[in-house]
Amino acid sequence: MPTNLTSHKVLVFDVYGTLVDWESGIYNTLKTLFPEDTSKEVVLEKYAAAELDLQMKDPSVAYSKILDLAWVQLSGQANTSLDRGGPAAVMGEEEVSSLAVAPQLQDLDPASSTPPASDAERFGASIPTWQPFEDTVQALHRLKEHFALVVLSNVDNKSFEGTHDLLKSQTLEARNSRYPTVTPDSPFSLILTAQQLDAYKPDLKVLETALQQVSSAPRFNLPHPSPPWAVEAREVLVVANSLLHDIEPANLHNLNSVWISRYEKNIIGTNPDLKERGAWKWRFETLGDLADAVDQEVKEKKRVAAALREL
């Protein structure tokens, strides 16, 4: 197992919570559903529980629809669990039977991008408006000089398109990338979404599939590098804020991980047991701090190499 950050070849990124301040976007919308004295922590904990329940019950439902259903559930309109006694309370039988496939098909159909008609749908459509943390964009474009950056996110394709636009930078695209990126102004070399993988983290098969896609034998029906990178699992470093969704799966796959703690202000994905265990290899408060540490390692390696040449 590599003992240095720069011994890895691929960084696998969680997006929401790590790169993007999703909790502010979620809280600012959902707080109107609760009494005024309800704390931010309580609102986000209730949302996180509803989200995880919906995702685990039917991973084929697009993330934007998960938000829609969570809003309905938290507003007290209905029991929105996806099994018996769920959405039928607010939908007809025909709508319920198509729930598992319709969101995915709609997200892939440009003609489906009609304005949301309800508060729940507006919440579901708000994902692209969630803003990156201040340090995110510059740090990503610094890190792409040393690693292949891979997105592994619990999101649908259409919603991530908007987020991706916020993470691109025409002013920083001139920085050399160690691996080709999906577009010149993007920091990412590979993008994998829950919609593509038909599964949500913390399901272990999500990270397992990502490892396969950067290996010498990727699944060709999923996004993959061409030609394959042939990266070994030990050369992959997971970078994330969520202990539950990302850091623990990395542990279970015997991978090194970086916890971007965001000063421990985030609520979704926290886990006291994992925190107490120190389930990560490295910890940084921000992504910018990680980029600084990588630059320092690179600088030190160059210094040592220069010193050895003088011997």
C-alpha positions in Angstrom: 0.0 0.0 0.0 1.5 3.4 -1.0 2.7 5.5 1.9 2.8 8.8 0.0 0.0 10.7 -1.7 1.9 11.0 -4.9 2.5 7.2 -5.1 -1.1 6.9 -6.3 -2.2 7.3 -9.9 -6.0 7.8 -9.6 -8.0 10.0 -7.2 -11.7 8.8 -6.9 -13.8 11.8 -5.8 -17.1 12.0 -4.1 -18.7 15.3 -5.3 -21.5 16.5 -3.1 -20.2 17.3 0.3 -16.6 17.0 -0.8 -16.4 19.4 -3.8 -19.9 21.0 -3.6 -21.7 22.5 -0.6 -24.8 20.5 -1.0 -25.9 20.8 2.6 -26.5 24.5 2.2 -28.6 23.9 -0.8 -30.6 21.1 0.8 -31.1 23.0 4.1 -32.1 26.3 2.6 -34.9 24.5 0.7 -36.1 22.0 3.3 -36.0 24.3 6.4 -39.4 25.7 5.3 -41.0 22.3 5.9 -40.0 22.4 9.6 -40.9 24.6 12.6 -38.7 27.7 12.8 -36.8 26.5 15.8 -35.7 23.2 14.1 -31.9 23.1 14.0 -30.0 22.6 10.8 -28.6 19.4 12.2 -32.1 17.9 12.7 -33.3 19.0 9.2 -30.3 17.4 7.5 -30.4 14.2 9.6 -34.0 13.7 8.6 -33.2 14.4 5.0 -30.2 12.0 5.1 -32.4 9.2 6.6 -35.1 9.7 3.9 -32.6 9.8 1.1 -30.7 6.7 2.1 -34.0 4.7 2.6 -35.2 5.7 -0.9 -31.9 5.0 -2.5 -31.5 1.5 -1.0 -35.0 0.5 -1.8 -34.8 1.2 -5.5 -31.3 2.2 -6.9 -32.8 2.6 -10.4 -34.6 5.8 -9.3 -32.6 8.9 -10.5 -31.2 11.1 -7.8 -33.3 14.1 -8.8 -36.3 12.0 -8.3 -35.0 10.8 -4.9 -34.9 14.5 -3.8 -38.5 14.9 -5.1 -39.7 11.9 -3.1 -37.8 12.9 0.0 -39.3 16.4 -0.1 -42.8 14.8 -0.3 -42.0 12.5 2.6 -40.6 15.2 4.8 -43.5 17.6 4.0 -45.8 14.9 5.4 -47.8 14.6 2.2 -47.4 10.8 2.0 -45.4 7.8 2.9 -43.0 7.8 -0.1 -41.3 4.4 0.5 -41.0 2.7 -2.9 -42.5 -0.6 -1.8 -46.1 -1.5 -1.0 -48.1 1.4 0.5 -45.6 4.0 -0.9 -46.2 6.5 -3.7 -49.6 5.1 -4.5 -50.9 7.5 -1.8 -50.2 10.4 -4.1 -49.9 8.7 -7.6 -52.0 6.5 -9.7 -51.2 2.9 -10.3 -49.8 3.5 -13.8 -47.4 6.2 -12.4 -46.2 3.9 -9.6 -45.5 1.0 -11.9 -43.3 3.2 -14.0 -41.5 4.9 -11.1 -38.4 2.7 -11.2 -37.6 3.3 -14.9 -39.2 6.6 -15.8 -36.8 8.9 -14.0 -33.8 7.3 -15.7 -35.4 7.5 -19.2 -36.5 11.1 -18.6 -33.0 12.2 -17.6 -31.6 10.8 -20.8 -34.2 12.6 -22.9 -33.5 16.2 -23.6 -37.1 16.8 -24.4 -38.0 16.0 -20.8 -36.4 19.2 -19.4 -39.6 20.9 -18.8 -39.9 23.4 -15.9 -40.7 21.7 -12.6 -44.4 22.0 -11.6 -44.2 21.5 -7.8 -42.1 22.4 -4.9 -40.9 18.8 -4.7 -39.9 18.8 -8.4 -38.2 22.2 -7.9 -36.1 20.7 -5.1 -35.2 17.7 -7.4 -34.2 20.1 -10.1 -32.0 22.2 -7.8 -28.9 20.0 -7.8 -27.1 22.0 -10.5 -27.5 25.2 -8.4 -25.6 23.8 -5.5 -22.3 25.7 -5.4 -18.7 24.4 -5.1 -16.7 25.2 -2.0 -14.4 28.2 -2.5 -11.3 26.1 -2.8 -12.6 23.3 -5.0 -12.1 24.4 -8.6 -8.6 25.6 -8.3 -7.6 22.6 -6.2 -9.0 20.2 -8.8 -7.1 21.7 -11.6 -3.9 21.6 -9.6 -4.5 17.9 -8.7 -5.1 16.9 -12.3 -1.4 17.7 -13.1 -0.5 14.7 -10.9 -3.4 12.2 -11.0 -6.3 11.0 -13.1 -9.4 12.5 -11.4 -12.4 10.2 -11.4 -16.0 11.2 -10.3 -17.9 8.5 -8.4 -21.1 10.2 -7.4 -24.6 9.4 -6.1 -26.2 11.5 -8.8 -28.0 11.3 -12.2 -26.4 12.2 -15.4 -28.5 15.3 -16.2 -28.0 16.8 -12.8 -24.3 16.3 -12.8 -24.0 18.1 -16.2 -24.9 21.3 -14.3 -22.5 20.6 -11.5 -19.7 19.7 -14.0 -20.1 23.1 -15.6 -19.4 24.7 -12.3 -16.2 22.7 -11.8 -14.7 23.4 -15.3 -12.4 26.3 -15.8 -11.3 27.9 -19.0 -8.7 29.9 -17.2 -7.1 26.9 -15.6 -7.4 24.4 -18.5 -3.9 25.3 -19.6 -2.5 23.4 -16.7 -1.1 20.1 -17.9 -3.1 17.0 -17.1 -1.4 13.8 -16.3 -4.2 11.9 -18.0 -6.5 13.2 -20.8 -9.6 14.9 -19.4 -13.2 14.5 -20.8 -13.1 18.1 -22.1 -10.1 20.5 -22.1 -11.7 22.7 -19.4 -12.7 19.8 -17.2 -10.5 18.5 -14.4 -11.9 15.0 -14.7 -10.7 12.0 -16.8 -13.6 9.7 -16.0 -17.1 10.3 -14.7 -19.2 7.6 -13.1 -22.7 8.3 -11.8 -25.2 6.2 -9.8 -27.5 6.3 -12.8 -24.8 4.7 -15.0 -23.9 2.1 -12.4 -27.5 1.4 -11.3 -26.5 1.6 -7.7 -26.0 4.1 -4.9 -23.1 4.3 -2.4 -22.5 3.0 0.2 -23.2 -0.2 -1.8 -19.8 -1.8 -2.2 -20.3 -2.7 -5.8 -20.2 1.0 -6.7 -16.5 1.4 -5.7 -15.8 -2.1 -7.0 -17.1 -1.1 -10.4 -15.0 2.1 -10.4 -11.9 0.0 -9.6 -12.7 -2.2 -12.6 -13.2 0.8 -14.9 -9.6 2.1 -14.3 -8.1 -1.4 -14.5 -6.8 -3.3 -17.5 -10.2 -4.9 -18.1 -13.0 -2.3 -17.8 -16.6 -3.1 -18.6 -17.0 -1.6 -22.1 -20.8 -0.9 -21.6 -19.8 1.7 -19.0 -17.6 4.8 -19.3 -14.0 3.8 -19.4 -10.6 5.2 -20.5 -9.5 4.3 -24.0 -7.0 2.7 -24.0 -7.5 1.2 -20.5 -5.3 2.7 -17.8 -4.4 -0.7 -16.2 -4.3 1.0 -12.8 -4.1 -1.4 -9.9 -6.4 -1.0 -6.9 -3.5 -0.1 -4.6 -2.8 2.9 -6.8 -6.3 4.3 -6.3 -6.9 6.9 -3.6 -10.5 7.7 -2.5 -11.0 11.4 -1.6 -14.3 12.2 0.2 -16.1 13.9 3.0 -18.6 11.2 3.8 -17.4 8.6 6.2 -20.4 6.4 5.6 -20.7 6.6 1.8 -17.0 6.6 0.8 -14.4 6.3 3.5 -15.7 3.0 4.9 -16.2 1.4 1.5 -12.6 2.3 0.7 -11.5 0.6 3.9 -13.5 -2.5 3.0 -11.7 -2.6 -0.3 -8.3 -2.1 1.4 -7.8 1.2 -0.3 -6.1 4.3 1.0 -8.4 7.3 1.6 -8.3 11.0 2.3 -11.0 12.5 4.5 -11.8 16.1 3.4 -13.4 17.0 6.8 -14.6 20.5 5.9 -13.9 21.5 9.5 -16.4 18.8 10.6 -19.3 21.1 9.7 -21.0 18.7 7.5 -23.8 16.4 8.9 -24.8 14.1 6.1 -22.6 11.0 5.9 -21.0 11.4 9.4 -20.5 8.3 11.5 -19.2 8.6 15.1 -17.8 5.0 15.1 -15.9 5.6 11.9 -14.6 8.9 13.1 -13.4 7.4 16.4 -11.6 4.7 14.5 -9.9 7.2 12.3 -10.9 5.3 9.2 -8.8 7.3 6.8 -5.1 7.4 5.8 -4.9 11.2 5.5 -7.1 14.0 6.7 -7.3 17.6 5.3 -9.8 20.3 6.2 -10.2 21.4 2.5 -9.3 20.2 -1.0 -6.9 23.1 -1.2 -5.0 21.7 1.7 -4.7 18.3 -0.1 -3.4 20.1 -3.2 -0.8 21.9 -1.1 0.3 18.6 0.4 0.7 17.0 -3.0 2.7 20.0 -4.3 4.9 19.8 -1.3 5.6 16.1 -1.9 6.4 16.7 -5.6 8.7 19.5 -4.6 10.5 17.3 -2.0 10.9 14.4 -4.6 12.5 16.9 -7.0 14.8 18.1 -4.3 15.9 14.6 -3.4 16.3 13.6 -7.1 18.5 16.7 -7.7 20.6 15.9 -4.6 21.1 12.3 -5.8 22.3 13.5 -9.2 25.0 15.6 -7.6 26.5 12.6 -5.7 
